[in-house]
Amino acid sequence: MSWRERAYVFGAICLSVLPLVLVLLLLLWRKDLALLSKWRRRISLTGIVLAFYASLPLPVFYVGLAVLPVNPRNSWFPVAATNGLLAGILAGLIAAAMLCFARGKIRWLGILSATLSVVFIYVALMALSF
């Protein structure tokens, strides 16, 4: 890889960590969920956990892209990355729907984080298909 390609991958890693940071902030602010009824609190917390899961595959994919050597015999990486990214999209969509039951900043930042994860993963999958 040339230095420009490494710079692009580094920028993509920095950008893909943004939803992960937002979800970690939501996990710190989850005391605001105590004001909700029990069933809404459980659904919201499950949505936060799914948003956390949805934000993990993309940084792992970019780090693997930067660290693993380019070798035609390593055909397992694109297949594993595609499966992980598809699971991340599904988890992000479910998390966005579940976080609609939260309230305040947890609702809006959670939906934003899940949506950013889905959009970033979609763009990565489109780039991977070429």
Backbone as ProteinMPNN parsed JSONL, in Angstrom:
{"seq_chain_A": "MSWRERAYVFGAICLSVLPLVLVLLLLLWRKDLALLSKWRRRISLTGIVLAFYASLPLPVFYVGLAVLPVNPRNSWFPVAATNGLLAGILAGLIAAAMLCFARGKIRWLGILSATLSVVFIYVALMALSF", "coords_chain_A": {"N_chain_A": [[0.832, -1.175, 0.0], [0.476, 2.208, -0.761], [1.499, 5.403, 0.61], [-0.598, 7.167, 0.415], [-2.855, 5.525, 0.201], [-2.726, 4.322, 2.71], [-3.169, 6.594, 4.264], [-5.809, 7.181, 3.533], [-7.106, 4.917, 4.562], [-6.533, 5.261, 7.266], [-7.958, 7.645, 7.762], [-10.531, 6.675, 7.263], [-10.752, 4.844, 9.355], [-10.702, 6.578, 11.557], [-13.066, 8.008, 11.073], [-14.961, 5.959, 11.179], [-14.993, 5.27, 13.813], [-16.524, 7.071, 15.131], [-19.428, 6.472, 15.5], [-19.091, 4.447, 17.405], [-17.957, 5.794, 19.58], [-20.093, 7.485, 20.204], [-21.994, 5.596, 21.055], [-20.721, 4.543, 23.283], [-20.784, 6.804, 24.915], [-23.539, 6.905, 25.283], [-23.906, 4.618, 26.794], [-22.735, 5.476, 29.131], [-24.516, 7.474, 29.873], [-26.812, 6.14, 30.566], [-28.215, 6.242, 32.912], [-30.292, 7.971, 32.698], [-32.268, 6.428, 31.707], [-33.594, 5.378, 33.818], [-35.834, 6.797, 34.414], [-37.81, 5.887, 32.819], [-40.541, 3.614, 32.062], [-40.56, 0.112, 32.971], [-40.6, -1.748, 30.787], [-40.01, -0.09, 28.596], [-37.485, 0.765, 29.314], [-36.004, -1.609, 29.194], [-36.209, -2.272, 26.453], [-34.95, -0.029, 25.354], [-32.365, -0.22, 26.437], [-31.574, -2.622, 25.271], [-31.584, -1.765, 22.628], [-29.433, 0.054, 22.74], [-27.324, -1.698, 23.22], [-27.433, -3.231, 20.859], [-26.851, -1.19, 19.04], [-24.244, -0.709, 19.8], [-23.111, -3.143, 19.016], [-23.545, -2.878, 16.287], [-21.831, -0.837, 15.638], [-19.301, -1.897, 15.82], [-18.254, -3.712, 13.669], [-17.255, -2.241, 11.426], [-14.927, -0.559, 12.16], [-13.266, -2.708, 12.869], [-13.083, -4.027, 10.431], [-11.712, -2.1, 8.852], [-9.299, -1.884, 10.271], [-8.369, -4.49, 9.965], [-8.075, -4.447, 7.217], [-5.971, -2.687, 6.968], [-3.924, -3.926, 8.414], [-3.663, -6.704, 7.802], [-1.84, -8.691, 5.462], [-1.839, -8.284, 1.875], [-2.917, -10.864, 0.115], [-3.614, -13.301, -2.214], [-4.37, -15.795, -1.357], [-5.589, -15.447, 1.037], [-8.491, -15.584, 1.146], [-10.502, -15.664, 2.951], [-10.905, -13.346, 4.39], [-12.405, -11.224, 2.961], [-14.894, -12.535, 2.784], [-15.578, -13.056, 5.476], [-15.593, -10.435, 6.393], [-17.67, -9.311, 4.881], [-19.875, -10.797, 5.814], [-19.848, -10.037, 8.532], [-20.258, -7.27, 8.281], [-22.796, -7.21, 7.107], [-24.306, -8.316, 9.186], [-23.917, -6.247, 10.988], [-25.305, -4.149, 9.721], [-27.947, -5.121, 9.898], [-28.225, -5.255, 12.702], [-27.948, -2.54, 13.292], [-30.214, -1.402, 12.076], [-32.283, -2.614, 13.532], [-31.61, -1.661, 16.058], [-32.006, 1.112, 15.771], [-34.772, 1.184, 15.529], [-35.512, 0.164, 18.034], [-34.475, 2.057, 19.754], [-36.224, 4.111, 19.561], [-37.967, 3.999, 21.632], [-36.739, 5.106, 23.787], [-35.884, 8.162, 25.585], [-35.271, 11.693, 25.247], [-31.859, 12.769, 25.059], [-30.737, 10.28, 24.806], [-32.403, 8.9, 23.086], [-32.2, 10.378, 20.631], [-29.421, 10.592, 20.092], [-28.818, 7.896, 20.088], [-30.337, 6.896, 17.921], [-29.104, 8.394, 15.92], [-26.475, 7.384, 16.081], [-26.864, 4.648, 15.436], [-27.902, 4.93, 12.854], [-25.772, 6.22, 11.543], [-23.892, 4.162, 11.695], [-25.121, 2.236, 10.049], [-25.157, 3.605, 7.583], [-22.391, 4.068, 7.116], [-21.48, 1.415, 7.004], [-22.907, 0.51, 4.8], [-21.767, 2.073, 2.76], [-19.167, 1.078, 2.882], [-19.617, -1.59, 2.133], [-20.519, -1.198, -0.467], [-18.17, -0.204, -1.612], [-16.587, -2.421, -1.267], [-17.704, -4.19, -3.015], [-16.824, -3.495, -5.507]], "CA_chain_A": [[0.0, 0.0, 0.0], [1.217, 3.465, -0.785], [1.208, 6.251, 1.767], [-1.929, 7.759, 0.231], [-3.847, 4.515, 0.563], [-2.688, 4.206, 4.171], [-3.813, 7.794, 4.815], [-7.249, 7.011, 3.341], [-7.576, 3.912, 5.517], [-6.481, 5.89, 8.587], [-9.101, 8.55, 7.835], [-11.744, 5.863, 7.364], [-10.799, 4.303, 10.711], [-11.095, 7.678, 12.452], [-14.47, 8.318, 10.829], [-15.822, 4.845, 11.565], [-15.015, 5.149, 15.267], [-17.493, 8.048, 15.643], [-20.614, 5.836, 16.107], [-18.678, 3.693, 18.591], [-17.81, 6.769, 20.668], [-21.443, 7.916, 20.585], [-22.654, 4.528, 21.809], [-20.093, 4.474, 24.604], [-21.364, 7.907, 25.685], [-24.899, 6.511, 25.664], [-23.811, 3.665, 27.897], [-22.457, 6.256, 30.338], [-25.702, 8.271, 30.197], [-28.0, 5.307, 30.651], [-28.97, 6.509, 34.147], [-31.518, 8.656, 32.297], [-33.29, 5.427, 31.398], [-34.301, 5.011, 35.044], [-37.098, 7.522, 34.461], [-38.77, 5.231, 31.931], [-41.168, 2.412, 32.597], [-39.658, -1.044, 32.912], [-40.523, -2.347, 29.456], [-39.308, 0.847, 27.713], [-36.084, 0.757, 29.716], [-35.381, -2.832, 28.657], [-36.106, -2.15, 25.0], [-33.951, 0.998, 25.06], [-31.038, -0.76, 26.739], [-31.28, -3.585, 24.205], [-31.242, -0.965, 21.46], [-28.076, 0.578, 22.915], [-26.393, -2.823, 23.036], [-27.405, -3.54, 19.429], [-26.124, -0.101, 18.38], [-22.824, -0.975, 20.074], [-22.713, -4.238, 18.13], [-23.553, -2.393, 14.898], [-20.711, 0.073, 15.408], [-18.019, -2.607, 15.903], [-17.653, -4.386, 12.513], [-16.562, -1.374, 10.469], [-13.535, -0.311, 12.548], [-12.506, -3.963, 12.799], [-12.829, -4.263, 9.012], [-10.668, -1.192, 8.37], [-8.025, -2.264, 10.896], [-7.939, -5.703, 9.27], [-7.649, -4.046, 5.882], [-4.669, -2.029, 7.075], [-2.911, -4.757, 9.061], [-3.449, -7.987, 7.137], [-1.165, -8.566, 4.165], [-2.632, -8.56, 0.681], [-2.504, -12.168, -0.377], [-4.787, -13.923, -2.841], [-4.791, -17.009, -0.657], [-6.399, -15.048, 2.188], [-9.827, -15.276, 0.638], [-11.457, -15.709, 4.055], [-11.153, -12.018, 4.957], [-13.573, -10.539, 2.368], [-16.14, -13.246, 3.11], [-15.881, -12.792, 6.885], [-15.912, -9.009, 6.521], [-19.001, -9.084, 4.323], [-20.863, -11.35, 6.748], [-19.884, -9.182, 9.714], [-20.86, -5.983, 7.939], [-24.234, -7.423, 6.921], [-24.879, -8.442, 10.533], [-23.904, -4.9, 11.564], [-26.429, -3.389, 9.14], [-29.183, -5.624, 10.49], [-28.267, -4.822, 14.102], [-28.163, -1.095, 13.318], [-31.614, -1.103, 11.755], [-33.105, -3.017, 14.681], [-31.293, -0.751, 17.166], [-32.666, 2.396, 15.536], [-36.192, 1.022, 15.85], [-35.675, -0.037, 19.469], [-34.142, 3.279, 20.48], [-37.36, 5.041, 19.507], [-38.677, 3.92, 22.905], [-36.007, 5.872, 24.804], [-36.312, 9.556, 25.589], [-34.236, 12.707, 25.371], [-30.632, 12.655, 24.284], [-30.448, 8.868, 24.522], [-33.151, 8.542, 21.881], [-31.726, 10.999, 19.403], [-28.036, 10.185, 19.825], [-28.832, 6.472, 19.765], [-30.803, 6.747, 16.545], [-28.041, 8.936, 15.077], [-25.352, 6.441, 16.066], [-27.247, 3.454, 14.674], [-28.038, 5.309, 11.445], [-24.412, 6.423, 11.025], [-23.284, 2.843, 11.511], [-25.722, 1.617, 8.865], [-24.703, 4.317, 6.376], [-20.967, 3.793, 6.911], [-21.329, 0.015, 6.584], [-23.418, 0.425, 3.432], [-20.745, 2.628, 1.871], [-18.045, 0.132, 2.848], [-20.018, -2.746, 1.328], [-20.519, -0.792, -1.869], [-16.774, -0.131, -2.04], [-16.055, -3.781, -1.285], [-18.258, -4.923, -4.159], [-16.139, -3.131, -6.757]], "C_chain_A": [[0.882, 1.247, 0.0], [0.811, 4.312, 0.427], [-0.162, 6.92, 1.646], [-3.029, 6.771, 0.608], [-3.882, 4.314, 2.069], [-3.348, 5.415, 4.838], [-5.331, 7.703, 4.665], [-7.819, 6.014, 4.344], [-7.563, 4.488, 6.931], [-7.64, 6.862, 8.773], [-10.41, 7.791, 7.976], [-11.88, 5.25, 8.758], [-11.26, 5.381, 11.685], [-12.572, 8.016, 12.292], [-15.394, 7.202, 11.304], [-15.882, 4.638, 13.068], [-16.053, 6.094, 15.888], [-18.765, 7.393, 16.203], [-20.274, 5.042, 17.361], [-18.527, 4.617, 19.795], [-19.181, 7.25, 21.142], [-22.155, 6.86, 21.425], [-22.031, 4.39, 23.192], [-20.564, 5.628, 25.495], [-22.785, 7.571, 26.142], [-24.883, 5.509, 26.808], [-23.468, 4.377, 29.209], [-23.686, 7.034, 30.799], [-26.94, 7.424, 30.439], [-28.749, 5.464, 31.968], [-30.254, 7.272, 33.843], [-32.631, 7.681, 31.937], [-34.088, 5.027, 32.628], [-35.659, 5.707, 35.152], [-38.189, 6.88, 33.612], [-39.447, 4.07, 32.64], [-40.268, 1.21, 32.296], [-39.512, -1.605, 31.503], [-39.811, -1.418, 28.478], [-37.823, 0.89, 28.036], [-35.369, -0.463, 29.141], [-35.201, -2.757, 27.142], [-35.028, -1.132, 24.629], [-32.538, 0.493, 25.33], [-30.624, -1.812, 25.713], [-30.917, -2.869, 22.918], [-29.842, -0.386, 21.545], [-27.044, -0.524, 22.697], [-26.308, -3.211, 21.557], [-26.701, -2.441, 18.632], [-24.625, -0.245, 18.611], [-22.314, -2.085, 19.16], [-22.649, -3.769, 16.672], [-22.368, -1.482, 14.616], [-19.358, -0.631, 15.448], [-17.464, -3.134, 14.579], [-16.856, -3.476, 11.583], [-15.154, -0.992, 10.907], [-12.672, -1.565, 12.503], [-12.163, -4.288, 11.346], [-11.688, -3.385, 8.508], [-9.307, -1.505, 8.993], [-7.494, -3.539, 10.245], [-7.45, -5.413, 7.871], [-6.26, -3.423, 5.914], [-3.584, -2.963, 7.573], [-2.62, -6.038, 8.297], [-2.748, -7.798, 5.794], [-2.103, -8.904, 3.013], [-2.094, -9.847, 0.067], [-3.732, -12.83, -1.0], [-5.259, -15.183, -2.128], [-5.621, -16.691, 0.585], [-7.798, -14.657, 1.726], [-10.873, -15.305, 1.745], [-11.807, -14.311, 4.543], [-12.318, -11.294, 4.285], [-14.901, -11.214, 2.701], [-16.541, -12.976, 4.556], [-16.267, -11.334, 7.097], [-17.313, -8.714, 5.996], [-20.081, -9.611, 5.255], [-20.982, -10.499, 8.003], [-20.541, -7.841, 9.446], [-22.364, -6.104, 7.704], [-24.943, -7.595, 8.261], [-24.919, -7.087, 11.232], [-25.024, -4.03, 11.024], [-27.744, -3.823, 9.775], [-29.313, -5.172, 11.942], [-28.516, -3.317, 14.203], [-29.599, -0.712, 13.023], [-32.542, -1.47, 12.909], [-32.871, -2.08, 15.857], [-31.972, 0.599, 16.985], [-34.154, 2.302, 15.861], [-36.411, 0.868, 17.351], [-35.379, 1.231, 20.267], [-35.224, 4.347, 20.354], [-38.151, 5.029, 20.811], [-37.948, 4.63, 24.033], [-36.534, 7.301, 24.821], [-35.104, 10.469, 25.709], [-33.027, 12.448, 24.498], [-30.269, 11.209, 23.978], [-31.169, 8.445, 23.259], [-32.47, 9.09, 20.632], [-30.275, 10.64, 19.09], [-27.947, 8.699, 19.492], [-29.277, 6.211, 18.338], [-29.747, 7.268, 15.57], [-26.869, 7.967, 14.963], [-25.672, 5.197, 15.241], [-27.354, 3.759, 13.185], [-26.673, 5.566, 10.811], [-23.709, 5.1, 10.784], [-23.808, 2.174, 10.247], [-25.216, 2.279, 7.584], [-23.237, 4.026, 6.092], [-20.732, 2.357, 6.438], [-21.814, -0.156, 5.15], [-22.387, 0.948, 2.431], [-19.554, 1.683, 1.77], [-18.387, -1.106, 2.015], [-20.085, -2.409, -0.153], [-19.096, -0.712, -2.41], [-16.169, -1.516, -2.135], [-16.544, -4.564, -2.494], [-17.557, -4.604, -5.468], [-14.859, -3.851, -6.89]], "O_chain_A": [[1.903, 1.307, 0.685], [-0.11, 3.962, 1.165], [-0.809, 7.206, 2.653], [-4.011, 7.137, 1.255], [-4.958, 4.152, 2.646], [-4.013, 5.27, 5.864], [-6.065, 8.104, 5.568], [-8.889, 6.239, 4.91], [-8.479, 4.232, 7.711], [-8.245, 6.896, 9.845], [-11.298, 8.21, 8.719], [-12.987, 5.145, 9.287], [-12.11, 5.13, 12.539], [-13.255, 8.283, 13.281], [-16.495, 7.474, 11.782], [-16.741, 3.901, 13.552], [-16.418, 5.928, 17.051], [-19.157, 7.738, 17.318], [-21.084, 4.97, 18.285], [-18.924, 4.262, 20.905], [-19.405, 7.405, 22.342], [-22.84, 7.19, 22.393], [-22.739, 4.147, 24.169], [-20.725, 5.448, 26.703], [-23.182, 7.913, 27.256], [-25.744, 5.546, 27.687], [-23.872, 3.926, 30.281], [-23.875, 7.23, 31.999], [-28.039, 7.974, 30.509], [-29.818, 4.876, 32.133], [-31.201, 7.233, 34.629], [-33.8, 8.062, 31.87], [-35.143, 4.404, 32.506], [-36.532, 5.258, 35.894], [-39.352, 7.279, 33.676], [-38.986, 3.604, 33.683], [-39.348, 1.286, 31.481], [-38.398, -1.907, 31.074], [-39.078, -1.895, 27.611], [-36.994, 1.036, 27.139], [-34.243, -0.35, 28.655], [-34.156, -3.139, 26.617], [-34.27, -1.355, 23.684], [-31.622, 0.747, 24.548], [-29.456, -1.883, 25.33], [-30.032, -3.318, 22.19], [-29.131, -0.334, 20.541], [-26.012, -0.302, 22.063], [-25.219, -3.491, 21.058], [-26.023, -2.735, 17.647], [-23.825, 0.059, 17.726], [-21.223, -1.986, 18.599], [-21.79, -4.217, 15.913], [-21.941, -1.367, 13.467], [-18.347, -0.005, 15.133], [-16.257, -3.01, 14.37], [-15.863, -3.919, 11.005], [-14.236, -1.088, 10.092], [-11.495, -1.505, 12.145], [-11.068, -4.775, 11.064], [-10.795, -3.87, 7.814], [-8.279, -1.403, 8.324], [-6.293, -3.653, 10.0], [-6.517, -6.054, 7.388], [-5.467, -3.612, 4.992], [-2.424, -2.809, 7.189], [-1.46, -6.424, 8.155], [-3.036, -6.844, 5.071], [-3.032, -9.699, 3.156], [-0.969, -9.901, -0.43], [-4.781, -12.905, -0.361], [-6.411, -15.591, -2.275], [-6.285, -17.575, 1.126], [-8.223, -13.516, 1.907], [-12.036, -14.992, 1.488], [-12.904, -14.104, 5.062], [-13.174, -10.776, 5.001], [-15.915, -10.54, 2.878], [-17.707, -12.699, 4.836], [-17.162, -11.032, 7.886], [-18.058, -7.948, 6.608], [-21.096, -8.946, 5.465], [-22.087, -10.26, 8.489], [-21.291, -7.331, 10.278], [-23.122, -5.203, 8.061], [-26.046, -7.084, 8.455], [-25.851, -6.806, 11.986], [-25.629, -3.259, 11.769], [-28.562, -2.983, 10.148], [-30.389, -4.754, 12.368], [-29.223, -2.869, 15.106], [-30.144, 0.199, 13.647], [-33.473, -0.73, 13.226], [-33.81, -1.736, 16.576], [-32.466, 1.173, 17.955], [-34.73, 3.241, 16.408], [-37.391, 1.385, 17.887], [-35.961, 1.453, 21.328], [-35.127, 5.394, 20.995], [-38.925, 5.951, 21.07], [-38.488, 4.746, 25.133], [-37.517, 7.613, 24.149], [-34.051, 10.07, 26.207], [-33.138, 11.979, 23.365], [-29.571, 10.937, 23.001], [-30.612, 7.71, 22.444], [-32.196, 8.347, 19.689], [-29.938, 10.407, 17.929], [-27.097, 8.288, 18.702], [-28.674, 5.406, 17.627], [-29.516, 6.667, 14.521], [-26.335, 7.755, 13.874], [-24.851, 4.746, 14.444], [-26.949, 2.951, 12.35], [-26.439, 5.174, 9.667], [-23.009, 4.935, 9.785], [-23.037, 1.613, 9.468], [-24.885, 1.595, 6.616], [-22.872, 3.764, 4.946], [-19.886, 2.113, 5.577], [-21.201, -0.885, 4.37], [-22.164, 0.34, 1.384], [-18.992, 1.506, 0.689], [-17.542, -1.611, 1.276], [-19.747, -3.238, -0.998], [-18.843, -1.111, -3.547], [-15.323, -1.764, -2.995], [-15.878, -5.494, -2.947], [-17.678, -5.355, -6.436], [-14.148, -3.669, -7.879]]}, "name": "protein", "num_of_chains": 1, "seq": "MSWRERAYVFGAICLSVLPLVLVLLLLLWRKDLALLSKWRRRISLTGIVLAFYASLPLPVFYVGLAVLPVNPRNSWFPVAATNGLLAGILAGLIAAAMLCFARGKIRWLGILSATLSVVFIYVALMALSF"}
